[in-house]
Structures are given as structure tokens and as C-alpha cells.
Amino acid sequence: MKNKVNRELPDEILKTTGYKPFESVEVKDLVIERVSAKVRQSVKPNKLVDSLEEVVLKTVKDGMTISFHHHFREGDYVFNKVMRIIIDHGFKDLRIAPSSLTNVMNDILVEAIEKGVVTNITSSGMRGTLGDVVSHGALKNPVIFRSHGGRARAIETGEIHIDVAFLGTPNADEMGNANGMDGKAPFGSLGYALMDAQYADTVVAITDKIGAGATRFTKDPKELKIASMVNDVIVNSPYFKNGFSFQTGTGGAALAVTRFLRQSMIDHNVKATFGLGGITKPMVDLLEEGLVDKLMDVQDFDGGSAQSMHLNKNQQEIDASWYADPANKGAMVDKLDVVILSALEIDTKFNVNVMSGSDGVIRGAIGGHQDAGTAKLTIISAPLVRGRIATVVPDVTTVITPGDSIDVLVTEIGIAINPKRTDLLDKLSNIPGLPVYTIEELQKIAEEKLGKPEPLEFTDKVVALIEYRDGSLLDIIREVKD
């Protein structure tokens, strides 16, 4: 069995894991049959319960699938409180289906795995101690990793059937109506949670269990140099013109790109129709300055963007299906002109890995990486090396986004353009201060700096399955051999 990038995947995966890929056609022609969303009615005067423990014991049963969202990131207290009750009451064989997993959830989920409480996980990603124990074979069944758009599609088709969704919200009334904009700890858009709320059999809104999380603004000279080059690529591309659309991301370099792009838009008198994705305060600044007409907001990454969600009518809350579902014919990612994405590894075929580290251990998330790769100009911003680890390699450890989706790699020493994009080669080959290399040349430079690493060793056990956004099997992750 061969995947989308012509890697051979062993046929026995389907027999030994019980996994069945979604039978799809090309994304552009994909048609799915959605399961019915829930229509909720209640004759009760209110839906309040006395305690979280009471609602867990009333709704959860062995073998169920329960879900959470990750809008709180490292400030999430909801997951741990729910899981503590579940573990203490001895539930078994649960499937956890959150939109993603953050470090704050790791310890309790490792405990749940060790005690047989959790035997299945489907998520966008995982890190830290959880990623380590899963990479070493601790989970009974392989994790299924899906992109944000892929998760939305799988919920709509019934591939992910959520029995109980535990959704943290900063407010809720006695009938369960809630939003992310009012209360003691507003966080803005509920984009990922909206899928769970619509399709889960039972939805539990939990308030006042929220901590804090923040994005990072970089002062690193290398990241700022990369961000400046990314801006040069955008400005000199055929897509930088009135009415363009973009998604920049939330890492240090990506936030810097937004600031560089703002000045370029002012200098060239260019305005955008919309900004997309996880929204940050620099994106809000563009909206308030009239440089972008609308923000299509699936998640807010800082207090400024969350507050703006409440105040700005042109900051539109969208769910994960509207954002990135490949079967949604109005998906916003399909309208993107420019996107900036990151990478742990990128290989000489432009395949990108944002999931497994140089040691083979799971330490990342697909997020919207595959989804936004549908943009007309998909840019990867990454340093050539990180410490003693090469970013540009002959072959990535795990394929997350196929190379056909990637147009330009930007590093601190220069850029590489996918040779299939001859139009971009013509446009970007003679820009002052923008050195152009082949990706093979960049890989050799990285190798000369660091030497060839020892090959990773894995056992035959499959610990994770990587789905492409259309539901097909893209790659596998095997157990790390110590």
C-alpha cells in the first residue's frame, strides 16, 4: 500500500490495528454523507447540576468516546478535573477525542493510560511525557492523528462518534447557552468546540475552570531575519495585491511576519479581504487599521484577540468545518492566497514533518498544517538547523503535509522554491537580499554543518496513524527502539 507521497505502508496495518481509512476521492471532488447533527430540546426549567462529579457519573460509561477542546491551551483546568473523576471512579476502555492535547494534560492522561482507563486516542497532536510514553508503546491501540479540518470531516461523517463532550466555557446560562466572549476568563472564538457541541450525544458546558496561556513575540535575530525574508517572498509574489487573503500562524517568526507584512501593506497601499485561522493581536491591529476587511476566527491566541472578538463585528467566529473541512465546499482554507507554516523537518521532496522529533518521539501537532497547505502560496518558515539538529533533511521522519502542497521554504540563509513552481522561480530569483538555493543545496549545507545523524531505530509496533485531511492514510509512526 502506497501513500500520497509514494511511501510504502505495510498492508498488515489495516489487519492488525482494525483501522479503516475513509474511502475518499480527490479532495476537490470529495462528497460525503453527513450524519445528523443533534437537535436538543428540554422540558426542564434548567440544566444546572450540583457538581462536575455528578454529571460525569450520570453521562460517562465504559467504552465511550469523550471529547474536549484545546482553546485554553496550557491554561486548561477542565480536562484534568474531568479525568481525575473518571480515573478515581474506575472507568475503563475510554476513547479520548480532543481537538488537540497540550502539556498541561500530560500527567493525568499518562496515568489514565497506565491504569487502562484510556485505550484509544484521536487528536491533532501531543507533546511532552504523553508523546514519549505513546512513542514507547504504552497505549493499547494506535493514536489516530487528524488535522483540524480532517477532524471536522470525521465528526460529520460519524467516523468520530462523540458520546459526551466536556466543553469549558467562560460563561453559561441555566439552559446551557454559552459563548467564549463573556465571563471571568473570555477566550474568544469557540471554533473547535462548536463541532463537538453540534454532534455529540451529550454536551456538558463547564465554567470557572480556566487558567492562562499566551503567545510569544520573538526578539531572536534568526527568527526576525526569517520573518523579513518571508515578507519579501510575499511582497514579490503575484499574490500581494488588493483583495489578497492570508494566514500567518502564532509562532515567534509568524507573529513577526504579521508586523513586517503590516508595514508592506501600508507602503504599497495594499489591503486584504480576510485574515484566517488562529487569531492574534497583530492580526486584530490590521483589522482595526483598515488593512484587512475581516478576520475569520476559529481560535484566539491572546487576550487582545479574544477581547476584539467581543467588540469587532468584522471578527467572525467560524467552526472547524467552515475553517478547513475538505468536504465543506465553502471552507475558508480553499480561498487562501498566502499561508505561512512552520516545520520540524522538511525534506528534499518538500514533504513536511511537524509531528515527530529527531529522536522519533511524538512532540507536535498537525493542527491546520495540511489544511492551510491548499493556499495558492504555501510558505514554510524554519531555521536551517536547530542546535545540533538539521531541519532540512533527505527524508522526513513522518510525513504530515505532502511536498506537492509546499511552494517555498524560507531559512535564515536563503530560500528554496519547489521546482514545480516555475512561475515563482521567475518572480523571486533576482530579488535583492533574497538568496535562492535549491532545496538539495540547503540540505547539503545543513549536513556539512552537523554531519550525518545515526539512523533512527524502531520496532514493528505501530503506535500512531497519520491521516491526510481527506481521511486517507498518509503515514505511520512506529514504537521507538531504545
HELIX and SHEET records of a PDB file:
HELIX    1   1 GLU A   12  THR A   17  1                                   6    
HELIX    2   2 VAL A   27  ASP A   29  5                                   3    
HELIX    3   3 LEU A   52  THR A   59  1                                   8    
HELIX    4   4 ARG A   73  GLY A   75  5                                   3    
HELIX    5   5 VAL A   78  ASP A   88  1                                  11    
HELIX    6   6 ASN A  103  MET A  105  5                                   3    
HELIX    7   7 ASN A  106  GLU A  114  1                                   9    
HELIX    8   8 GLY A  128  SER A  135  1                                   8    
HELIX    9   9 HIS A  148  THR A  157  1                                  10    
HELIX   10  10 ALA A  193  TYR A  199  1                                   7    
HELIX   11  11 PRO A  221  VAL A  235  1                                  15    
HELIX   12  12 GLY A  252  HIS A  268  1                                  17    
HELIX   13  13 LYS A  281  GLU A  288  1                                   8    
HELIX   14  14 GLY A  303  LEU A  311  1                                   9    
HELIX   15  15 ALA A  320  ALA A  324  1                                   5    
HELIX   16  16 MET A  332  LYS A  335  5                                   4    
HELIX   17  17 HIS A  369  ALA A  372  1                                   4    
HELIX   18  18 GLY A  403  SER A  405  5                                   3    
HELIX   19  19 THR A  422  LEU A  428  1                                   7    
HELIX   20  20 ILE A  439  LEU A  450  1                                  12    
SHEET    1   A 8 THR A 202  ILE A 206  0                                        
SHEET    2   A 8 VAL A 164  GLY A 168  1                                        
SHEET    3   A 8 THR A  65  SER A  67  1                                        
SHEET    4   A 8 LEU A  94  ILE A  96  1                                        
SHEET    5   A 8 VAL A 118  SER A 123  1                                        
SHEET    6   A 8 VAL A 143  PHE A 145  1                                        
SHEET    7   A 8 PHE A 458  GLU A 467  1                                        
SHEET    8   A 8 LEU A 473  VAL A 480 -1                                        
SHEET    1   B 2 GLY A 125  MET A 126  0                                        
SHEET    2   B 2 GLY A 364  ALA A 365 -1                                        
SHEET    1   C 9 GLN A 315  GLU A 317  0                                        
SHEET    2   C 9 VAL A 292  ASP A 300  1                                        
SHEET    3   C 9 ALA A 272  ILE A 279  1                                        
SHEET    4   C 9 PHE A 244  GLN A 247  1                                        
SHEET    5   C 9 VAL A 338  LEU A 341  1                                        
SHEET    6   C 9 LEU A 377  SER A 381  1                                        
SHEET    7   C 9 VAL A 408  VAL A 410  1                                        
SHEET    8   C 9 ILE A 415  ILE A 417 -1                                        
SHEET    9   C 9 VAL A 436  TYR A 437  1                                        
SHEET    1   D 3 VAL A 352  ASN A 353  0                                        
SHEET    2   D 3 GLU A 345  ASP A 347 -1                                        
SHEET    3   D 3 VAL A 392  VAL A 393  1                                        
SHEET    1   E 2 VAL A 385  ARG A 386  0                                        
SHEET    2   E 2 ILE A 389  ALA A 390 -1                                        
END                                                                             
